[in-house]
Amino acid sequence: MSGVRTTRPAAVRRKAARRASAAAALTVAAALATLPAAGTARAAADDRGKPAVELSQRQAGKGGSITVTGSGWRPKALLTLLICGQNMIGGTNTCANADGRAVTTGSDGAFHTRLPVAEPPKPCPCVVHVTTVTGRAAAADAPFTVAGHPVAPLPERTGGGRLAVLAPARLRGSSNLLTWFGAPPQRQLVFTVGNLGAEPAENPVFEVGTGHGVLAPQWSDQQWRGTVPAGKKAQVTLPVELAAGAHGDYTVAVKYGGKVLAEQPWQVGRPWGVTLFWILLCVVVPAAVFRIGMAIVDKVRPRGPAPAAERAAGGPVDGLPWFTPDTAPSLTTSTERPTSKGTS
């Protein structure tokens, strides 16, 4: 009996140890199985956070249309869709801006819209460019081919090194009389850059953007002619021009290598000369029309017979024009007052 009592607890302990080992193995296996799932979920979340664009067709001719589907955008964001040439290296100047479309994303950051196919002003390779209009800037491109549109090699981007702004940017220049009458405002964006890289930056290409109010900047490439040696600095001057009649609060920004280097506000005055012109036009034109009309009326109105006194004298009678000779007041008036009756 004692032997049985001795072996039985040992067997129970061994079984419990086996169960514990099996449970631990299952726990480790479950943990290892969840790691890829967590990584996949994290990658999917990263993909959802990055704006993406998909096209129903990769090639279409002018006059047709394609369906553009997007995901990962900011909810309720206003977007613009454009077909651009040269992979949009030259900014929106390479896009068919007149045939673009605007769309607002849903609460999930997705959109679905039709885009007419138009030929951009620059040759292909082309892209469908989608960008935000307001708020935080975001953009995405999808390769696209406009059938029948010319194809040319992309312009070479010269330059190297790593450029950084060393001093605050400023706008140089002032408005003139033509700007006061609605001519495009022009300035020069001046800033100092330093080359932090090991290679010289030759003829670097900067992106200059102008934004009005809360609207996102519209970027265009501008090449600066010059070289910034490694470890040296240089002053860069780039021209900036707005549309004719532009006024209000603008922001001028410059990018290099996809990174914003500097931003400078620009308060553009209203072209009051245009307002003055319209005011003068509204005053002078009616007055001139009135004078011409009165002259025509004076020419075409019928003439009555000349008065007898005028015919006898052989000429017009001096006096006011609205009195006839018979009713005109006498030129000599008596100053004598009549005396009372019965007085001398």
ABEGO torsion letter per residue (X at the ends): XAAAAAAAAAAAAAAAAAAAAAAAAAAAAAAAAAAAAAAAAAAAAAAAABBBBBBABABBBBGBBBBBBBBGBBBGBBBBBBBBBGGGAAEAAABBAAABBBBBBBAAGBBBBBBBBBBBABBOBBBBBBBBABEBBBBBBBBBBBBGBBBBBBBBBBEBEBBBBABBBBBBEBBBAAAAAGBBBBBBBBBBBBBABABBBBGBBBBBBBBBEABBBBBBBBBBBEBBBBGBBBBBBBBBBBBBGBBEBBBBBBBBGGBBABBBBBBBBBBAAAAAAAAAAAAAAAAAAAAAAAAAAAAABBBBBBBAAAAAAGBBBBEBAABBAAABBBABBBABBBBBBGBX
